Every structure is written in C-alpha cells, then in structure tokens.
Amino acid sequence: MELVLVLGAVAVVGSLVVLWWSLSARPSPAQANLLAGMAGTAPPPPPLVAAMRRVGERTRRALPNRLVDGLEVNLVQAGHPGGLDLPRVLGIKLSLAVVAALVPVVTGHPVLAAVAGVVAFFLPDYWVLSMRDRREAAIRSDAADIIDQMTICVEAGLGFDAALARVASTTDGPLTDELRRTLSDIGAGVPRTRALRALADRTRIVEIRQLVSALLQAQKHGVSLAETLRVQAAELRLKRSQRTEEKAAKLAVKLIFPIVVCFLPVFFIVTLVPALITIFRTL
C-alpha cells in the first residue's frame, strides 16, 4: 500500500510538472527570431506544447460541437490569454482532469475521483470566462477615451485609417489590440467594411457593435465622420457613468451579507455578554 501511494504521488507531481511546462515553455527570443526568419515561418512550439495540442485536437473530435464552439467563442472574446488556442486549452482540460482524478483513485475513492475529474475538466472554462469578462470590462472602459482621440485625429485632417493607426500606436489595452488587428486586416487587403464587422464579431460587445454600425452608416450615406465619432463617444461616456452609478447602487445590497455575518455577531457579543455575565452572577 505504501508503494502504491508513493507511485501515485510521483505520478501526480510528474503530471503537474509536465502541465506547467506545457503552459510556460517557449523558445528563447534569439531562437524565436532565428526560426521566424527562416523561410518566413513561425517558430515551432516546444515538444510538450505540440503534444498537448495534439491531445487537445483528439479531445475536440470527441466532445460535442456545441460545447467546443462555445469555448472557442469565449476564448476569442478573452483575447487568447497567454497565447492559448483551442486545442491547447482542451489538452490542458484533459490533463487537469486526469491529474485530479488520479489522487482519489490512488487513495481508494473512485466516486470522488470521478467528481474531481469532472470539476477539474471544467476549471479552465471558468478561467476563460473570467478573463473574457475582465477584457470586456476593460474594452467598455477604454472605448469612450479612444473614440475621443479618433475624433481629434479626424478633425485634424487625418483619414479614418490614418486616425485609427495613430490611436493604435499611442494607446494600449485590449481595445487597442483589436484596433491593431483591424488595421492589419485592412492592410492585408480586407475591405474596411468587412474588417469593422469582424471587429464587432470578435468582441461581441453591444457598444462596439453600435459604433461599427454608426461608422458603416456614416460611410454609406456620406455623414461627417467626426460628428459620428463625437456622438458615439458622448453616448459611451453616458453609458460608462450609468454603469458606475449602477455599481454604486448595488454596493449597499452587497454589504448586507458581510454586515449580518461579520459585524452583528461581534456587536451582540460585545453588548450582551457583559450584561448576561452580570445577571448570572446576581442570580
């Protein structure tokens, strides 16, 4: 029995090391530049990363399309954090499930192993969702300021593409990354209309969809681009203010639980216990 526990512990530690290596392993900058310059190809991934991706591709074929498609959409909206693609995420999910299920199996709890495996399999989904929500919040927060900068550039005489390039080179953040990708699409020959619609499809944020629709309508009907951007920036600032007020209004409700659980018991102990002690001593 002790030998089985030792072997199980070694297997778990080895699996965790392999998983960490697959997540963090990258070629050195010099090696990446050298490989990228050879034949114009991207540097190949490390062997463990490639193996993890192959496992993920096989896992993708075994999973329902609806589950995989939903994860892929969330991963795109999250901006592929850490450079993770869908096959690699699926490989990580399977590795986590195997590692989590191995410990209860070694200790003799097969039911607990199944539950731990299922929970660990869906943990990366929760992480991707949290990264998606954080990125969407950052895009909504930066949208008004970035559009204001674009308005200033357009009023200064720059065209839309030049204003977009100027803002993308002077700002930073997830929305700036999306604008840079839009510029890359336009530079690669994609029509501006299709590139802007791809921006709205990638982000799937209502404010960005409205902005893209307004820009396309302005381009179609010959409306002033600067005026369209100014109106959109004002509307986004109003929505940002409304979101802040909504969060402030919800704060009182969120504080009820900490007050009831943490403050009131201590208050009752401090105020009632001395009186109860005095009464008991008197009796």
ABEGO torsion letter per residue (X at the ends): XAAAAAAAAAAAAAAAAAAAAAAABBBBAAAAAAAAABGGBBBBBBAAAAAAAAAAAAAAAABBAAAAAAAAAAAAAAGGBGGBBAAAAAAAAAAAAAAAAAAAAAAGBAAAAAAAAAAAAAAAAAAAAAAAAAAAAAAAAAAAAAAAAAAAAAAAGBBAAAAAAAAAAABBEAAAAAAAAAAAAAAAGBBAAAAAAAAAAAAGBAAAAAAAAAAAAAAAAGBBAAAAAAAAAAAAAAAAAAAAAAAAAAAAAAAAAAAAAAAAAAAAAAAAAAAAAAAAAAX
